[in-house]
């Protein structure tokens, strides 16, 4: 993707980050790929990859047990699949400054968004089925929790909700 953008835009340098994308639509919001890569320092207080993964797994279990996100059972496996990449998990916590809970909410919203935009959970164009409605509830609650955790602003939440609603109306 970076090479394609550089060919289309001579003189533009494309850099990518190491953590999970905070944007719901990484392909439509290309600004995220211009994020510079941070150079890791040798601080003694850094979280090790295993420790970061354990913290996120603990947060995942806590959020699931507290039943904070409706439809969580639909996104849980997608979150676990993404957490298998320990380097991205560590980078999101250490370099991007996300809390383990914030990362779980971010991943839940990304997974729910991807599933909703697939069209597989529509009854017909613009109308969600039962699982689609659960996924929309999971996305909404996850996005609201990201605002509470400081992952993104209320304006980001509202923009992403409007964007997702437009996509739902067009897909199916």
Secondary structure, DSSP 8 states (H G I E B T S, - for coil): -HHHHHHHSTT------SS----S-TTT-GGGGG---------TT---HHHHHHHHHHHHHHHHHHT-STTHHHHHHHHHHHHT-HHHHHHHHHTS---HHHHHHHHHHHHHHHHHHTSTTEEETTEE-HHHHHHHHHHHHHHHHHHHHTSS-HHHHHHHHHHHHHHHHH--
